[in-house]
Amino acid sequence: MPGGSQDIVIIGAAGRTGRPLLEHLARGGTAVRGLVRSEKRAQELRGVAATVVADLADPASLTRAFAGASVVHFIPPLFDKAEETYAANAIEAATSAGVGRFVYHSVLHADTRQMPHHHRKAAVERMLRDSDLAWTIVQPAMYVSTPLLYLDPRAMVFRPPFSTRRLFRPIDNEDLTAAVANILAQQGHEFAVYELAGPSPLTIDDMTAALTTQIGKPVRAEAGAPEAALRGRNFAPEAEQEARAMYAYYDAHGLPGNGRVLEMILGRAPRSFAQSLAVRFGGSKA
């Protein structure tokens, strides 16, 4: 059931971005509730925070879920062509429920037509700016955890499905969680668009060198095939097509950004890629 007044509602609370954020806010004593699509998902979050079940395709259910909320944070599903519809429904519901602020989890360089899932987010950003809500948009770079999906620890090969020489600005997952939590819980972020990227521009080759140092064994990097990267992901055909478009863009351009805004929001220096690896690998070499 919805909690008391002034709650923060996290849409997508059971996902890899939403759950850490929900846990972070709850640990800090913030009144927060996780919005999920099914009772099964709600059960997974029992003991973490209050939960509410609602359907992104049903504005009326969202309006009920937002009752008494001060802030709604919309984390959309990955590679979902219904994202614009879901966003329109959430914006309508937030307006009807009298929500104070709507925070949208977009992506770095949203208006990139070669990547349909990015370009969709640019459309949602425009939709939000045209609404009557007070809004905030966060645009995260690639998460540190994302390139690590392409590490084969048995072969000691880092094999992303794109060039190892293009620049990225990976953001530590916990830094992203802390930054977004600050944005949600603090005043003064209305009508801001924040690019949230890590502290250093890095190629996959640079990340491989950091992995070699951290693991204590040689790791080599090579560009892999999209088919291998998609194996086991269980994407629908349309989502798989969009992932391939993303890989092609990364291969041609990378996804660089700037880390100054993240440092400002955190109020401290963000973790470097090497520091993130040290945390993930237990702080010691294998």
N, C-alpha and C positions, 0 to 999 in steps of 0.2 A: 504494500500500500504506500502511497505517497507520504513523505514525512511532513514536518512542520513548515512554517513559513521561512522564507529566505534560504531555502535549499538550493544547491547547485545540482542540476540534472545532467548526467553524462549519457548521451545517446551513443550506443556502441560500447557499453561498459564491460562487456565480456571479451572484447578483442585484445590484441597484443598492445594496442595503444591505450584503450580505455581502462582495462583492468588495473594496470600499474598506477594510472592517474587516480582512479577511484580509491585504491588502497592508500595512496599518498595523502589524499585529502582527508580520508577517514582517520588515518593515524594522527593527523594534525588537529583533529577535533572539528573539522569543517562539516557542517550539515550537508550531506551529499547523498544522492540516490542514483542508482544505476538503472537506466532504461534498457531493457532487453526485449527480444522478440518472442520469447517463449518461457513458459514456467520452468522447463528444464534448465535453460540458461540462468534463470533467476535462482534456482536451487544451487547452482555452481557458485553464486556470489553470496549465499547466506553466510552470515558471520563476518563478511567484509564491510557491507554497508546496506542501507535500505535499498530495496529494488522495486521496480514497477514494470509490468509487462504492457507493451503497446505495439501497435503495428504502424510502421512508417508509411504504409499505404492508406492509413485511416486517420485523417486529421482530427476527428472527434476523439479517438482514443488518445491521441497525443495531447489534445487540450486537457483532458482529464489527468493525464500523467504529469503535466506541467503545473498543475494547480499549486499555488503558493510558492513557486520557484522564483528566485531572483535572477538566476543565470541558467541558460541552457547551452550546453556544449555539444555540437553536432559533429561526431566522427563518422563519416559515411562508410558504407561497405566498400571493400576493395574491388576495383574493376566492375562496377555495377552501373549499367546503362540507365537504371532508374534513379540515379543519384539526384538529378535535377527535380524529378517529381517528388522524391522523398524530402528534399530540401524545401520545396515550395510548401509541402504539407506541414513541415516543422515550423516554418516561418509563419504560416497562417495560424497554426495552433499557438505558437508563442505570443503572437499578437492578440489572439482571443483571450489567452490566459493572463495577459497583463505582465508578461515576463519583462524584467528590467533590462536584460542584455542577452544577446545571442552571439555565441562565439563559434566560429566555423573553422574546422580543421581542414585546411586546404593543402597546398603543396607548393614547394619552391618552383618558381617560373611557371605559374599556372597557365598563362596564356601562351602555351606552346602547341601549335596546331598539329604538329607531327605526332604528338602523344594524345590520343583521344581522351584518356582518363584525366590528363592534366587540363585539357581544354574544357572539359565538362565542369571542372572546378572553377574555371574562370567565369563560366556562365552563372554558376551559383553565387560567386562573389558579386557579380553585377546585380543579381536578383536581391541579394541581401542589402546592397547599397541603395537599391530602389525601394526598400521596405520602410515602414514607419518605426522599426526597432532601432534601439542603440545596439551597435554591433562591434565585434572585433574579429579580425581574420588573422589566423596564424598560418604560416607557410613554411613547414619544416623541409629541410634537406633530406637526403638519404640517411636513414638510421644506420648507426654503426653495425647493428645486427644484420642488416641486409646483405652487404658484401660477404659476410661470414657464412651465409647460406651456400656460397659457392666454394667453400674450403673442403677439400677431401683430405681428412686427417690421416687416412691410411696411406694414401699415395703422396701426401705432403705437397699437394698441388692446389693452387688457388686458381679456379677456372670459371670466371664470370663469362656470360654470353655476350661480351662486348670488349672493346679495346682496353688493354691494360695501361694505356698511356694517356687517357683523357682525365681531366681534372674533376674531382668531386670535393664536397665539403661535408663529410659525414658527421652527424650529430650524435653524441652519446645518448642512448635511450633514457637513462636516468636524468640527464640534464634536460632533455625535452620534457619529461614528466614534471620536473621541478619548475621549469619555466612556465609551462601551461598552467600548473597549479597556482602560481603567483598571479598570472593574468586573470584566472577565474575568481580568485579569492580577494583580489585587491581592487580598489576603486581607481579610476583615472585611466583606464584602457579603452574607453569608448572611442569608436570611429578610428581605430588604429589598425594598420596592416603591418604585421611583424614577420620579416624573414628570419627564420631560426636555423642557422647553419653552424657547423663546428668551427673550431678556432683556426684550422689550417687547411689549405688546398692540397689534396693528395691524389695521386694516381693509384691505380690498383698495384702497380709496381712498388710504389712507396708503402702501401699497406702490407704488401708481401714482405718487404724488408722489416717492417715493424713486427710482423708475425714471426719471422725467423728469429729475431732477437728475443721475443717473448717466449716462444716455444723451446728455443735452444737447439733447434734442428733446422736444416735448410728447407725452405719452402720455395717452390718455383711458381711463377705466374704464367698463364697462357690463356688466350681468348678461347672460350669454349663455344659449343653449338647451342642455339636456343632450345633445340629438342631435348638436350640433356638437362638444361636448367628447368624446363617445364615438366620433366618427368616426375610423377608423384604429386604434383601440385593440385590435381583434381579441378582444374579450371574448366568452366564451360567454354565452348568453342569461341564465343565472342570475347570472353575475358582473355583467352589464350592469344587471340589476335592482337588485343591491346597490349599484352605483355611483350609480344614480338615487336610491336611498334616502339615501345619503350626501350627495348634492348638496342634497336637500330638507332634510335636517337642518341642513346648513351654512347654507342660505338662511334658516332660521328661527332658528338659535341660534349659528352660528359654532362655533369650537372653542378657547375661551380656556384658558389654563393659567397656570403660575407658573414663573419662571426661576431661583428660588433654588437648587433642587436641582442643576440643571445647573452652576451656578457652583461649588457645593461639590465636585462630582465632578471637574470640570476643574481646580480649584485656581487659577482665573483668571477674568476676566470673559469671558463668551461673546461671539461676534461679533454685532453688531447686524445688522439686515436690510440697512442701507446698506453696512456693511462686507462682508457676503456678496456683495452686488451688485458692489462694487468688485473683489473677487477674481474673480468670474465674468465680468465684462466687461473684465478685463485691467487694472483700476486706472485706466483713462482713459476719457474721454467719447468716444463714437463720432463 
